[in-house]
Amino acid sequence: MIKLFFNVLLCAAIASLFGCSGTLPSDFDAEKTSTEVGSVTSSLLNSMSSGDVAATYSSLLDEKVKEKMSLEKFQSLAQTIASKLGAFRNLQTANRVDFDPHRGGILVRTTYTAHFEKGDGEVSVAALKEGDQWRVLSFGVNSPLLSNDPANSRQNTEVYVANSDLVMPGSHVALFDSKLGNKPLIEDAVVLNVRWKVSASSSHEGFVTFALTPAEASAVKASDGLSIKALK
């Protein structure tokens, strides 16, 4: 899998856990906002598959993202996607959309199935609207076509966990199956996204997303009770 993930989203994850510092505007239009994010994502994918990325890098990527990724690295990523997936065709309807107030604007996190010339991929994006301007905070493309070893290609997998450590995106964790005791089901996985239930206790439950191989995804989906522990 090729993915970009930046800690600029960390404060948004904390806000969704402990309660947002603000609320969505009373005139907020979810359908209109979702359509706009789809247009932003399509523009990003079109520019990456065509190789014309300089303007997109300048106009669509958030300044905090640019601090972590140079134009040259972004161009290299675009070239890899274009060579292995081919031209971008279109986006399928979003699989899931989350809205949160963030930095005085609206943060949207969503995933799509994207159709390319050579096959499909799963696209995840987080974009922030401040005023009338959209900025991309994180972006990822997941497809077996991006891997030289399809059996070890990774797919975004959301699972429900309980009795777990409080972790945020970017954390390394071990996954445990209640039937296996203290033996980890997966020894080291990176958290991509979290949707924790608000809780005052020391153990937590909610939905956590990882990038897992097909074998790992099958194993966690077959489990009746998952928990995660942060790796030191």
CORVEN-V356205 format. One record per backbone hydrogen bond with DSSP energy under -0.5 kcal/mol. NH is the residue of the N-H (numbers start at 0). CO is the residue of the C=O. E is the energy in kcal/mol with one decimal. If there is no record, write none. Layout:
# CORVEN-V356205
nh: {NH & NH}
co: {CO & CO}
e: {E & E}
This chain:
# CORVEN-V356205
nh: {1 & 2 & 3 & 8 & 9 & 12 & 13 & 14 & 15 & 16 & 17 & 18 & 27 & 29 & 32 & 33 & 34 & 35 & 36 & 37 & 38 & 39 & 40 & 41 & 42 & 43 & 44 & 45 & 46 & 47 & 48 & 49 & 50 & 51 & 52 & 56 & 57 & 58 & 59 & 60 & 60 & 61 & 64 & 65 & 66 & 67 & 67 & 68 & 73 & 74 & 75 & 76 & 77 & 78 & 79 & 80 & 81 & 82 & 83 & 84 & 85 & 85 & 88 & 89 & 91 & 94 & 95 & 97 & 99 & 101 & 104 & 105 & 106 & 107 & 107 & 108 & 109 & 110 & 111 & 113 & 113 & 114 & 115 & 115 & 116 & 117 & 120 & 121 & 122 & 122 & 123 & 124 & 125 & 126 & 127 & 128 & 129 & 129 & 130 & 132 & 134 & 135 & 136 & 136 & 137 & 138 & 139 & 140 & 141 & 145 & 146 & 151 & 152 & 154 & 156 & 158 & 160 & 161 & 163 & 164 & 166 & 169 & 170 & 172 & 173 & 174 & 175 & 176 & 177 & 179 & 180 & 182 & 183 & 184 & 185 & 188 & 190 & 191 & 192 & 194 & 196 & 203 & 205 & 206 & 207 & 208 & 209 & 210 & 211 & 211 & 213 & 216 & 217 & 218 & 219 & 220 & 221 & 222 & 225 & 226 & 228 & 230}
co: {140 & 0 & 138 & 5 & 6 & 8 & 9 & 10 & 11 & 12 & 13 & 14 & 24 & 27 & 28 & 29 & 30 & 31 & 32 & 33 & 34 & 35 & 36 & 37 & 38 & 39 & 40 & 41 & 42 & 43 & 44 & 45 & 46 & 46 & 50 & 52 & 53 & 54 & 55 & 55 & 56 & 135 & 61 & 61 & 62 & 63 & 64 & 64 & 69 & 70 & 71 & 72 & 73 & 74 & 75 & 76 & 77 & 78 & 79 & 80 & 80 & 81 & 114 & 114 & 112 & 110 & 110 & 108 & 106 & 104 & 101 & 128 & 99 & 105 & 126 & 97 & 124 & 95 & 122 & 111 & 120 & 89 & 113 & 118 & 86 & 84 & 113 & 141 & 111 & 120 & 139 & 109 & 137 & 107 & 134 & 105 & 127 & 132 & 128 & 129 & 127 & 59 & 125 & 134 & 125 & 3 & 123 & 1 & 121 & 142 & 143 & 148 & 149 & 211 & 209 & 207 & 205 & 225 & 203 & 227 & 164 & 190 & 167 & 188 & 228 & 185 & 226 & 182 & 224 & 176 & 177 & 179 & 181 & 174 & 174 & 172 & 170 & 208 & 208 & 206 & 204 & 163 & 160 & 194 & 158 & 192 & 156 & 189 & 154 & 209 & 152 & 212 & 213 & 214 & 215 & 216 & 217 & 219 & 159 & 175 & 173 & 171}
e: {-1.4 & -0.5 & -2.1 & -1.7 & -2.1 & -1.9 & -2.2 & -2.1 & -2.0 & -1.1 & -2.5 & -1.4 & -1.9 & -0.6 & -2.4 & -2.6 & -2.1 & -2.1 & -2.3 & -2.2 & -1.9 & -2.3 & -2.8 & -2.4 & -2.4 & -2.2 & -2.5 & -2.8 & -2.1 & -2.0 & -2.4 & -1.5 & -1.1 & -0.8 & -1.3 & -3.1 & -1.9 & -2.6 & -2.9 & -0.9 & -0.6 & -2.2 & -0.6 & -2.0 & -1.4 & -0.6 & -1.2 & -1.8 & -2.1 & -2.6 & -2.0 & -2.2 & -2.3 & -2.3 & -1.8 & -2.2 & -2.7 & -2.3 & -1.8 & -2.6 & -0.6 & -1.4 & -3.0 & -1.2 & -3.0 & -3.1 & -0.8 & -2.6 & -2.3 & -1.9 & -2.6 & -2.0 & -3.8 & -0.5 & -2.9 & -2.3 & -2.5 & -1.3 & -2.9 & -0.6 & -3.3 & -3.0 & -0.6 & -2.2 & -2.3 & -2.7 & -2.1 & -3.1 & -2.7 & -0.6 & -2.1 & -2.6 & -2.4 & -2.5 & -3.2 & -2.6 & -0.6 & -2.6 & -0.5 & -1.8 & -2.1 & -3.5 & -3.0 & -0.5 & -1.6 & -0.8 & -2.5 & -2.2 & -2.6 & -1.8 & -1.5 & -2.1 & -1.3 & -2.9 & -3.3 & -2.7 & -2.6 & -2.3 & -2.3 & -2.1 & -0.8 & -3.3 & -2.0 & -2.7 & -2.5 & -2.4 & -2.9 & -0.5 & -2.6 & -2.2 & -0.6 & -1.4 & -0.6 & -2.7 & -1.6 & -2.5 & -2.7 & -3.4 & -1.1 & -2.6 & -2.6 & -2.1 & -2.1 & -1.9 & -2.7 & -2.7 & -2.5 & -0.6 & -2.5 & -0.7 & -0.6 & -2.9 & -2.1 & -1.9 & -2.3 & -2.0 & -1.2 & -0.9 & -0.5 & -1.8 & -2.1 & -2.7}
